[in-house]
Amino acid sequence: MSTARYSRQEKVIAAADSGGIRQRWEYGRLLLVDDTMTTPAGNLRNGAMADLIIAAQRIGRKLSEREIQRRLQAGKAYPTEAQITHICASYETWGALRNAAFPPVEAPADAEPYDPRDAAERAREAARDLTRRGTANDGQLTLFDYFPDGKFDELSTLGELMKYAGEMAALTERYARKDRERAAYLDSLIAAVHGDLSKTWEEAQAALDGEA
């Protein structure tokens, strides 16, 4: 799932009243159904925290690691909509709920875990998973052949794709330049010892320094 989805939810949180409990809970539930962000055990994957913080910064929002963990904790503590409805009736603000350390609420026996994605989003995620496993599209190139599916999806704008492509091109050029410099340095070391590849770097460097 693209971090753009989290940016949209962050805007919803910003527009909410001083309570904002349900909106933050939905953010946590979104993380828990997103296998690009969390593990099956419900823990954030490597790099997910940084991606979420950067996504918030792009829309002018400051988001801390602790706040993200609290939203995730709320999503785990109250997997069903009935539970969060009870919590919202019991606590007026997110701060009050945080201070109460997310107390347990019994879930109805027949309640299903809440999935904040709509049907279209779930369908796109399912199609993406098929594509990622190589079982769809009959070899046709897709978005995810060129852009990471943990950062982008079908709703990503061309501007976002262009920005990413430019950043990757600049990074590739830096690596290519370093490769050229490394190859030129190695060639100078080899030339200094007349092509004797059994020489150590220390011996070759001393010979090179002697030529200077």
ZASEGU-377632 format. One record per residue (C-alpha): x, z, y; residue in one letter. Coordinates in nm, 3 decimals. Layout:
<pts>
        u        w        v  type
        X        Z        Y     A
...
</pts>
This chain:
<pts>
        u        w        v  type
    0.000    0.000    0.000     M
    0.128   -0.084    0.347     S
    0.219    0.193    0.589     T
   -0.015    0.011    0.829     A
   -0.302    0.181    0.643     R
   -0.151    0.520    0.726     Y
   -0.105    0.419    1.089     S
   -0.475    0.335    1.108     R
   -0.563    0.672    0.957     Q
   -0.329    0.843    1.203     E
   -0.524    0.682    1.488     K
   -0.845    0.819    1.336     V
   -0.687    1.166    1.330     I
   -0.578    1.131    1.692     A
   -0.933    1.037    1.794     A
   -1.092    1.324    1.602     A
   -1.209    1.643    1.766     D
   -0.999    1.960    1.761     S
   -1.099    2.021    1.398     G
   -0.972    1.708    1.231     G
   -0.985    1.866    0.885     I
   -1.157    1.584    0.702     R
   -0.944    1.313    0.864     Q
   -0.620    1.484    0.761     R
   -0.759    1.550    0.415     W
   -0.839    1.179    0.379     E
   -0.478    1.101    0.472     Y
   -0.367    1.329    0.188     G
   -0.611    1.172   -0.056     R
   -0.487    0.828    0.047     L
   -0.134    0.932   -0.044     L
   -0.246    1.055   -0.384     L
   -0.409    0.724   -0.482     V
   -0.113    0.522   -0.354     D
    0.141    0.484   -0.635     D
    0.393    0.334   -0.394     T
    0.398    0.662   -0.201     M
    0.344    0.931   -0.465     T
    0.436    0.986   -0.827     T
    0.173    1.045   -1.099     P
    0.242    1.417   -1.047     A
    0.142    1.384   -0.682     G
    0.487    1.420   -0.527     N
    0.617    1.195   -0.251     L
    0.851    0.922   -0.370     R
    1.201    0.882   -0.226     N
    1.181    0.729    0.121     G
    0.805    0.777    0.156     A
    0.838    1.064    0.403     M
    1.062    0.864    0.636     A
    0.833    0.559    0.616     D
    0.531    0.768    0.716     L
    0.709    0.931    1.009     I
    0.833    0.593    1.136     I
    0.484    0.442    1.099     A
    0.343    0.722    1.315     A
    0.617    0.677    1.576     Q
    0.527    0.311    1.610     R
    0.183    0.408    1.740     I
    0.317    0.682    1.962     G
    0.239    0.974    1.732     R
    0.480    1.251    1.634     K
    0.443    1.345    1.268     L
    0.653    1.614    1.100     S
    0.752    1.645    0.735     E
    0.570    1.978    0.718     R
    0.247    1.822    0.848     E
    0.265    1.544    0.590     I
    0.318    1.798    0.312     Q
    0.020    2.000    0.437     R
   -0.206    1.695    0.431     R
   -0.086    1.620    0.080     L
   -0.151    1.983   -0.016     Q
   -0.507    1.958    0.116     A
   -0.564    1.640   -0.082     G
   -0.450    1.814   -0.399     K
   -0.640    2.137   -0.331     A
   -0.972    1.959   -0.272     Y
   -0.991    1.646   -0.487     P
   -1.366    1.600   -0.442     T
   -1.582    1.532   -0.140     E
   -1.802    1.830   -0.221     A
   -1.504    2.064   -0.189     Q
   -1.392    1.932    0.149     I
   -1.752    1.947    0.275     T
   -1.756    2.315    0.186     H
   -1.419    2.369    0.359     I
   -1.533    2.192    0.677     C
   -1.835    2.420    0.689     A
   -1.613    2.726    0.647     S
   -1.328    2.643    0.886     Y
   -1.356    2.503    1.235     E
   -1.003    2.370    1.276     T
   -0.714    2.233    1.076     W
   -0.500    2.516    1.211     G
   -0.741    2.775    1.074     A
   -0.737    2.609    0.732     L
   -0.356    2.595    0.735     R
   -0.338    2.964    0.819     N
   -0.574    3.038    0.531     A
   -0.326    2.858    0.298     A
   -0.586    2.611    0.164     F
   -0.799    2.855   -0.041     P
   -0.945    2.727   -0.367     P
   -1.299    2.592   -0.385     V
   -1.473    2.529   -0.713     E
   -1.561    2.164   -0.772     A
   -1.898    2.056   -0.913     P
   -1.870    1.980   -1.283     A
   -1.976    1.616   -1.245     D
   -1.780    1.540   -0.923     A
   -1.534    1.251   -0.923     E
   -1.202    1.265   -0.734     P
   -1.242    1.113   -0.389     Y
   -1.078    0.776   -0.325     D
   -1.068    0.691    0.048     P
   -1.009    0.321   -0.017     R
   -1.308    0.089    0.005     D
   -1.392   -0.159   -0.270     A
   -1.197   -0.441   -0.104     A
   -0.887   -0.225   -0.070     E
   -0.907   -0.118   -0.434     R
   -0.943   -0.481   -0.539     A
   -0.636   -0.580   -0.336     R
   -0.438   -0.295   -0.487     E
   -0.540   -0.402   -0.837     A
   -0.440   -0.762   -0.765     A
   -0.110   -0.645   -0.620     R
   -0.037   -0.444   -0.933     D
   -0.105   -0.747   -1.149     L
    0.124   -0.957   -0.932     T
    0.395   -0.693   -0.942     R
    0.382   -0.692   -1.322     R
    0.411   -1.069   -1.330     G
    0.078   -1.127   -1.503     T
   -0.092   -1.324   -1.225     A
   -0.054   -1.632   -1.002     N
    0.107   -1.851   -1.273     D
    0.443   -1.851   -1.099     G
    0.302   -1.912   -0.750     Q
    0.499   -1.735   -0.478     L
    0.321   -1.444   -0.312     T
    0.375   -1.212   -0.019     L
    0.554   -0.965   -0.245     F
    0.817   -1.218   -0.347     D
    0.960   -1.186    0.004     Y
    0.827   -0.858    0.145     F
    0.821   -0.510   -0.016     P
    0.474   -0.410   -0.130     D
    0.540   -0.050   -0.032     G
    0.555   -0.156    0.335     K
    0.325   -0.458    0.360     F
   -0.002   -0.587    0.224     D
   -0.245   -0.874    0.280     E
   -0.358   -0.718    0.609     L
   -0.006   -0.711    0.758     S
    0.021   -0.927    1.069     T
    0.257   -1.221    1.100     L
    0.424   -1.033    1.384     G
    0.502   -0.743    1.149     E
    0.638   -0.986    0.890     L
    0.849   -1.165    1.149     M
    0.995   -0.838    1.277     K
    1.089   -0.732    0.923     Y
    1.237   -1.073    0.842     A
    1.449   -1.059    1.158     G
    1.575   -0.711    1.074     E
    1.666   -0.818    0.721     M
    1.841   -1.134    0.848     A
    2.049   -0.926    1.089     A
    2.136   -0.683    0.811     L
    2.231   -0.967    0.577     T
    2.456   -1.118    0.844     E
    2.634   -0.784    0.891     R
    2.696   -0.764    0.518     Y
    2.811   -1.127    0.508     A
    3.053   -1.064    0.795     R
    3.193   -0.760    0.614     K
    3.230   -0.972    0.299     D
    3.430   -1.232    0.492     R
    3.652   -0.968    0.650     E
    3.708   -0.802    0.312     R
    3.799   -1.132    0.149     A
    4.043   -1.219    0.429     A
    4.209   -0.878    0.404     Y
    4.243   -0.908    0.026     L
    4.393   -1.256    0.063     D
    4.654   -1.117    0.304     S
    4.746   -0.841    0.058     L
    4.785   -1.091   -0.226     I
    4.994   -1.322   -0.011     A
    5.221   -1.033    0.092     A
    5.319   -0.973   -0.273     V
    5.339   -1.346   -0.349     H
    5.031   -1.349   -0.567     G
    5.140   -1.070   -0.804     D
    4.807   -0.913   -0.902     L
    4.982   -0.634   -1.096     S
    5.093   -0.475   -0.768     K
    4.904   -0.171   -0.642     T
    4.722   -0.160   -0.310     W
    4.990    0.079   -0.178     E
    5.268   -0.166   -0.265     E
    5.080   -0.460   -0.120     A
    4.995   -0.274    0.199     Q
    5.359   -0.174    0.244     A
    5.464   -0.536    0.200     A
    5.200   -0.646    0.448     L
    5.311   -0.385    0.700     D
    5.669   -0.508    0.658     G
    5.563   -0.857    0.758     E
    5.406   -0.730    1.078     A
</pts>
